[in-house]
Each structure stands twice: as C-alpha cells, then as structure tokens.
Amino acid sequence: MTIPPDIWLSTPTPPRRQGAPGLFLDRDGVLVKQVNYLKNKEDVALETGAAEIVAWGRAKGFGLVCVTNQSGIARGLISWAEFEAVEAEIERQLAVRGASLDLTLACPFHPDFTEGYGPEHDRWRKPGPAMIEHAGKLMGLDLAKSWLVGDKAADIEAAKRAGLKGAVIVATGYGAEEREAAMMHEGDGFTVLTAATLDEARTLLEAAF
C-alpha cells in the first residue's frame, strides 16, 4: 500500500506485534475530550477512562493505534506544528498515567478543502479503511481479531471496511448522537457494541477479545 505524503505517522517504525489483535481508538471525543479543531496543547484533556483502556490493551499485548481525521489542517485552521504539539501533550498525559500508544495516524484530507481530492484520498479519510489497514500491515496485526473504539459512525464504518471483528460506539464526544447511525453497520460478521463510557467499553472488550 502506497501511503500519501500528507498522512502523518507518529513513527515510521512502530513495534511489530506479529499476529496480535489491534485496539484502534479515535482521538477527539475518545482519547481526548472533544474540542472542535483542537489546536492548543493547553486544551488537551484525556477523556475519562482513556489512559486505563490504553494501559489495559498494553497489558494484553495488543497493538495500540490511534486513527484520526484532522480536516482542520486542510481547512487551514490548524498547522502541522500545532497538531504535533497537541500530539506530544497527549503522549505526555498518557505517560503520566502509565499508558502509551504504539502508533498514531492522522489524515488531513477533506473533500471540500483538499486540492484534487479523489478516491485515493477518500480511502485514507475515515470512513475509508486505509489508516487501519496500513497500521495493521506495519505492525503485523491480525485485523480479523481487532476492535475499534470510536464516537462517530464513520469510525465504525472504517472498522468494518478494514475487516475488524467489531467496534464500540462510545457516548463520549459525538457518540450519543451518532449511535443510531453507527449501529447500522452491524452485520455480516461485524459486531457493534454500545458503551456510555470508556470504562464500560473496556469491560465490554474484556469479554469480546
């Protein structure tokens, strides 16, 4: 898979976890509390239960991956420098709580703001599956055993299109209003669970993995 140059990776060489499941998480509204077009590191606050679900995944030996759409970059609302400062602050706050991710991927594309936007861009922007697929390839993950936690129907659709086992739509961020649309993606061997909080999502995943 050829990765477009504008797709951001926290590291080009994440740890290999050959054959392990992946735990994929959305960023805004899941890992961190929802802030529209989050650009200031001072506004970063971990969502309740975020560090705990990441630490749990680490203890289980899962690949831990954040996949995030960042159209604020295409819109000119967020610079890459601001985005990277936010990412560093997320990493710092997770580390303070004894948690860490293996890899973060960010897609800056938007159909209305990316010049020449086409099918390849669309595969990388959720609900496209390419960020999940690429992470799986880089880390050697078993996507058929993997799960995602998100707060939008697009997150859940991306998980299904990437061949994951299932996804949890959590009511943080936009999750409460997106729940019904997210549930529409259940079926054809793909499970969608609902959780009010990340702590509840972790409990559901403990039984599902």
C-alpha positions as CSV (number, residue, x, y, z in Angstrom):
1,M,0.0,0.0,0.0
2,T,1.4,3.4,-1.0
3,I,1.0,6.0,1.7
4,P,0.3,9.6,0.6
5,P,3.0,12.0,1.8
6,D,0.4,14.0,3.8
7,I,-0.6,11.1,6.0
8,W,1.0,11.7,9.4
9,L,2.6,8.9,11.4
10,S,3.9,9.3,14.9
11,T,6.7,6.9,14.0
12,P,7.6,5.3,10.7
13,T,8.7,2.1,12.5
14,P,6.2,1.1,15.2
15,P,6.8,-2.1,17.1
16,R,5.9,-5.3,15.4
17,R,3.2,-7.3,17.2
18,Q,3.0,-10.1,14.7
19,G,-0.3,-11.9,14.8
20,A,-1.6,-9.9,17.8
21,P,-5.0,-8.1,17.7
22,G,-5.1,-4.4,17.4
23,L,-7.1,-2.0,19.6
24,F,-7.8,1.1,17.4
25,L,-9.0,4.3,19.0
26,D,-10.3,7.5,17.6
27,R,-8.7,10.6,19.0
28,D,-11.1,13.6,19.5
29,G,-14.0,12.6,21.7
30,V,-12.4,9.3,22.6
31,L,-8.8,9.6,23.7
32,V,-9.2,13.2,24.5
33,K,-12.3,15.3,25.4
34,Q,-14.0,16.8,22.3
35,V,-12.7,20.2,21.3
36,N,-13.6,21.3,17.8
37,Y,-10.5,21.7,15.8
38,L,-8.2,21.1,18.7
39,K,-5.1,23.2,18.1
40,N,-3.8,24.3,21.5
41,K,-1.9,21.9,23.7
42,E,-3.3,23.7,26.7
43,D,-6.8,22.4,25.7
44,V,-5.8,18.8,25.8
45,A,-7.6,16.7,28.4
46,L,-7.7,12.9,28.4
47,E,-11.2,11.5,28.2
48,T,-12.2,9.7,31.5
49,G,-11.0,6.1,31.2
50,A,-8.7,6.8,28.2
51,A,-5.4,6.0,29.9
52,E,-7.0,3.0,31.6
53,I,-8.2,1.4,28.3
54,V,-4.8,2.0,26.7
55,A,-3.0,0.5,29.7
56,W,-5.3,-2.5,29.6
57,G,-4.6,-3.0,25.9
58,R,-0.8,-2.8,26.6
59,A,-1.1,-5.4,29.4
60,K,-2.9,-7.7,27.0
61,G,-0.2,-7.4,24.3
62,F,-2.5,-5.7,21.7
63,G,-1.3,-3.3,19.1
64,L,-2.4,0.2,20.3
65,V,-3.2,2.6,17.5
66,C,-5.0,5.9,17.2
67,V,-6.5,6.8,13.8
68,T,-7.8,10.3,13.5
69,N,-9.2,12.5,10.8
70,Q,-7.8,16.1,11.0
71,S,-9.6,18.1,8.4
72,G,-8.7,21.3,10.3
73,I,-5.3,21.0,8.6
74,A,-6.9,21.0,5.1
75,R,-9.2,23.9,6.2
76,G,-6.2,26.0,7.3
77,L,-7.5,26.1,10.9
78,I,-4.6,24.0,12.4
79,S,-1.0,23.9,11.4
80,W,1.1,20.8,11.4
81,A,3.2,22.3,14.2
82,E,0.1,22.9,16.3
83,F,-1.1,19.4,15.6
84,E,2.3,17.9,16.6
85,A,2.3,19.9,19.8
86,V,-1.1,18.5,20.7
87,E,0.1,15.0,20.0
88,A,3.1,15.5,22.2
89,E,0.8,16.6,25.0
90,I,-1.5,13.6,24.6
91,E,1.6,11.3,24.8
92,R,2.7,13.2,27.9
93,Q,-0.6,12.9,29.7
94,L,-0.9,9.2,28.8
95,A,2.6,8.6,30.1
96,V,1.8,10.3,33.4
97,R,-1.0,7.7,33.8
98,G,1.3,4.8,32.8
99,A,-0.1,4.4,29.3
100,S,1.3,4.7,25.8
101,L,0.2,4.1,22.2
102,D,2.3,2.2,19.6
103,L,1.3,4.4,16.7
104,T,-0.9,7.3,15.7
105,L,-2.0,8.0,12.1
106,A,-3.7,11.3,11.1
107,C,-5.4,12.1,7.8
108,P,-5.7,15.8,6.9
109,F,-7.8,15.3,3.8
110,H,-11.3,16.8,3.2
111,P,-13.3,16.6,0.0
112,D,-14.1,20.3,0.1
113,F,-10.6,21.6,1.1
114,T,-8.0,19.2,-0.4
115,E,-7.0,20.1,-3.9
116,G,-7.6,17.2,-6.3
117,Y,-9.5,15.2,-3.7
118,G,-10.3,11.8,-5.2
119,P,-10.8,8.1,-4.5
120,E,-7.3,7.6,-3.0
121,H,-7.7,10.5,-0.6
122,D,-11.2,9.0,0.3
123,R,-9.7,5.6,1.2
124,W,-7.5,7.3,3.9
125,R,-10.1,9.6,5.4
126,K,-12.5,7.7,7.7
127,P,-14.9,6.0,6.9
128,G,-12.2,4.8,4.5
129,P,-10.2,1.8,5.8
130,A,-6.7,2.7,4.7
131,M,-5.3,4.1,8.0
132,I,-6.4,1.0,9.8
133,E,-5.1,-1.3,7.0
134,H,-1.8,0.5,6.9
135,A,-1.3,0.2,10.7
136,G,-2.1,-3.4,10.5
137,K,0.5,-4.0,7.8
138,L,3.2,-2.0,9.6
139,M,2.7,-3.8,12.9
140,G,1.7,-7.3,11.6
141,L,-1.6,-7.2,13.4
142,D,-4.4,-9.7,12.9
143,L,-7.2,-7.3,11.8
144,A,-9.8,-10.0,11.9
145,K,-9.4,-10.2,15.7
146,S,-9.1,-6.5,16.2
147,W,-11.5,-3.9,17.6
148,L,-12.0,-0.2,17.4
149,V,-13.5,2.4,19.8
150,G,-15.0,5.5,18.3
151,D,-17.6,8.2,18.7
152,K,-18.8,8.6,15.1
153,A,-20.5,6.3,12.6
154,A,-17.5,7.0,10.3
155,D,-15.2,5.3,12.8
156,I,-17.4,2.3,13.0
157,E,-17.7,2.1,9.2
158,A,-14.0,2.3,8.8
159,A,-13.5,-0.6,11.2
160,K,-16.0,-2.7,9.2
161,R,-14.4,-1.9,5.9
162,A,-11.0,-2.7,7.2
163,G,-12.2,-6.2,8.2
164,L,-12.1,-5.8,12.0
165,K,-14.0,-8.1,14.3
166,G,-16.1,-5.3,15.8
167,A,-16.3,-1.8,17.2
168,V,-17.6,0.0,20.2
169,I,-19.6,3.3,19.7
170,V,-19.0,5.2,23.0
171,A,-21.2,8.0,24.1
172,T,-18.4,10.4,24.7
173,G,-17.7,13.1,22.1
174,Y,-20.4,12.8,19.4
175,G,-21.2,9.3,20.3
176,A,-24.7,9.8,21.7
177,E,-26.0,11.5,18.6
178,E,-24.1,9.1,16.3
179,R,-25.2,5.9,18.0
180,E,-28.1,5.0,15.7
181,A,-26.1,5.6,12.5
182,A,-23.2,3.6,13.9
183,M,-25.4,0.6,14.8
184,M,-26.5,0.4,11.2
185,H,-23.1,-1.1,10.4
186,E,-23.6,-4.2,12.5
187,G,-23.9,-7.4,10.5
188,D,-22.0,-9.6,8.0
189,G,-19.9,-10.9,10.8
190,F,-19.1,-7.5,12.2
191,T,-20.2,-6.7,15.8
192,V,-21.1,-3.2,17.1
193,L,-21.4,-2.7,20.8
194,T,-22.5,0.5,22.7
195,A,-21.0,1.9,25.8
196,A,-21.7,5.1,27.8
197,T,-18.1,5.5,28.9
198,L,-14.6,4.2,28.1
199,D,-14.6,2.2,31.3
200,E,-17.7,0.5,30.1
201,A,-16.2,0.0,26.7
202,R,-13.2,-1.7,28.3
203,T,-15.4,-4.0,30.2
204,L,-17.2,-5.0,27.0
205,L,-13.9,-5.5,25.2
206,E,-12.6,-7.7,28.0
207,A,-15.4,-10.1,27.2
208,A,-15.2,-9.7,23.4
209,F,-11.5,-10.2,22.7
